């Protein structure tokens, strides 16, 4: 059985990016809950770092994955930029990520980018960063930046529950394929 930790970024006193009435913490939670629902049909021991609007320290998020000896840690975020023209989807792994982590990320990224391209969202690429949750998680860890909350077109997509549900279903299928739960 796959042990998966889904981490909806931010929460509680940390709303993440805020723009036009949207809060990153709310969007990441909605997407994570949809993803958890979409994964119910698979053999997954699934844990969420939060299931409501509460603050969870980064160390506690990582500790959950490490204590569970998770097979995959997936952190979900929305991006923001000072330039309102910035938009798109990108994914991150740690600069020292092992090949299996890079393989997981490549499959998940390709599926999400393909789905979002149908909505005119640009693929900003697969990147590396020394984010705490990527550096301190013992298992393969991938961080997704799902659209720019500060871009009008991306924000409209983030507001659309059908788009979020479609992205969650796409991510669920990609996780299942990447981890061998489905062909």
C-alpha positions in Angstrom: 0.0 0.0 0.0 1.3 3.4 -1.0 1.9 5.8 2.0 1.2 9.3 0.7 1.3 12.6 2.5 -0.5 15.6 0.8 0.5 18.9 2.2 -1.9 21.8 1.4 0.4 24.8 1.8 0.0 27.6 4.4 -3.1 27.8 6.7 -4.2 29.5 9.9 -2.4 32.7 10.5 -0.4 32.2 7.3 -2.8 32.7 4.4 0.0 32.5 1.8 -0.6 34.7 -1.3 -3.7 36.8 -1.2 -5.1 38.6 -4.1 -8.6 39.6 -5.4 -10.4 37.9 -2.6 -8.5 34.6 -3.1 -6.3 33.1 -0.3 -3.7 30.6 -1.2 -4.3 28.6 2.0 -8.0 28.2 1.0 -7.2 27.1 -2.6 -4.5 24.6 -1.6 -6.8 23.1 1.0 -9.7 22.8 -1.5 -7.4 21.2 -4.1 -5.8 18.8 -1.5 -9.2 17.7 -0.3 -10.3 17.0 -3.9 -7.1 15.1 -4.6 -7.6 13.0 -1.4 -11.2 12.2 -2.6 -10.0 11.3 -6.1 -7.4 8.9 -4.6 -10.0 6.9 -2.6 -10.3 4.2 -5.2 -6.6 3.4 -4.9 -4.6 1.4 -2.3 -3.3 4.4 -0.5 -2.6 5.2 3.1 -3.2 8.9 2.7 -2.6 11.6 5.2 -3.1 15.3 4.9 -0.9 17.7 6.9 -4.1 19.7 7.5 -7.8 19.2 6.8 -9.0 22.7 7.8 -7.7 26.2 8.1 -5.1 25.8 10.7 -1.4 26.7 10.9 0.9 23.7 10.8 4.6 24.4 11.2 6.9 23.2 8.4 8.7 20.9 10.8 5.4 19.2 11.7 4.6 18.7 8.1 7.9 17.0 7.4 7.7 15.0 10.7 4.4 13.5 9.6 5.9 12.2 6.4 9.0 11.0 8.1 7.2 9.3 10.9 4.9 7.6 8.5 7.8 6.6 6.4 5.8 7.9 3.4 6.5 6.8 -0.1 5.7 10.2 -1.5 5.2 13.7 -0.1 3.2 16.1 -2.3 3.1 19.8 -1.3 0.5 21.9 -3.1 0.8 25.7 -3.5 -0.4 28.6 -5.7 2.2 31.1 -7.0 2.3 34.9 -6.8 4.3 37.6 -8.5 4.5 41.3 -8.6 4.1 41.2 -12.3 0.4 40.5 -13.0 1.3 39.0 -16.3 3.2 36.1 -14.7 1.1 32.9 -15.0 1.4 29.2 -15.3 2.2 25.9 -13.6 5.6 24.7 -12.3 6.9 22.0 -10.1 9.9 21.6 -7.8 12.2 19.0 -6.3 15.3 19.6 -4.1 18.5 20.2 -6.0 19.9 16.9 -4.6 16.8 14.9 -5.4 17.3 11.2 -6.1 16.4 9.9 -9.6 13.2 8.3 -8.2 12.0 11.7 -7.0 12.8 13.2 -10.3 10.9 10.5 -12.1 7.8 10.9 -9.8 7.9 14.6 -10.4 8.3 14.3 -14.2 5.2 12.1 -14.5 3.1 14.3 -12.2 4.3 17.5 -13.8 3.6 16.2 -17.4 0.0 15.2 -16.5 -0.8 18.4 -14.7 0.8 20.6 -17.4 -1.1 18.8 -20.1 -4.5 19.2 -18.3 -3.8 22.9 -17.6 -2.7 23.5 -21.2 -6.3 22.7 -22.2 -7.2 25.9 -20.2 -4.5 28.0 -21.8 -2.1 27.8 -18.9 1.6 27.9 -19.8 4.0 25.2 -18.5 6.7 27.1 -16.6 8.8 24.0 -16.2 10.3 21.6 -13.8 12.6 23.4 -11.3 14.8 22.8 -8.3 14.7 24.7 -5.0 16.0 24.3 -1.5 12.6 24.6 0.1 12.5 23.3 3.7 9.8 20.6 2.9 11.9 19.3 0.0 15.1 19.3 1.9 13.9 17.8 5.2 11.5 15.1 3.9 13.2 11.7 3.8 10.9 10.3 1.1 10.6 11.6 -2.5 9.1 15.1 -2.2 7.5 17.2 -4.9 6.1 20.7 -4.6 3.6 22.0 -7.1 2.9 25.7 -7.8 -0.6 25.5 -9.3 -1.2 28.8 -11.1 -0.6 32.4 -10.1 -3.1 33.9 -7.7 -1.9 37.3 -8.9 -2.8 36.7 -12.6 -6.4 37.4 -13.6 -6.7 34.4 -16.0 -5.1 32.0 -13.6 -7.2 33.4 -10.7 -10.4 32.8 -12.7 -9.4 29.2 -13.2 -8.5 28.8 -9.5 -12.0 30.2 -8.6 -13.7 27.5 -10.8 -14.5 24.4 -8.8 -14.7 22.3 -12.0 -11.2 23.3 -13.0 -9.9 22.5 -9.5 -11.7 19.1 -9.5 -10.3 18.3 -12.9 -6.8 19.1 -11.8 -7.2 17.0 -8.7 -8.4 14.0 -10.7 -5.5 14.5 -13.1 -3.0 14.6 -10.2 -4.6 11.5 -8.7 -4.2 9.5 -11.9 -0.6 10.8 -12.3 0.3 9.8 -8.7 -1.2 6.4 -9.3 0.8 5.9 -12.5 4.0 7.3 -11.0 3.8 5.0 -8.0 2.7 1.9 -9.8 -0.9 1.9 -8.5 -2.3 2.1 -12.0 -1.0 1.6 -15.6 
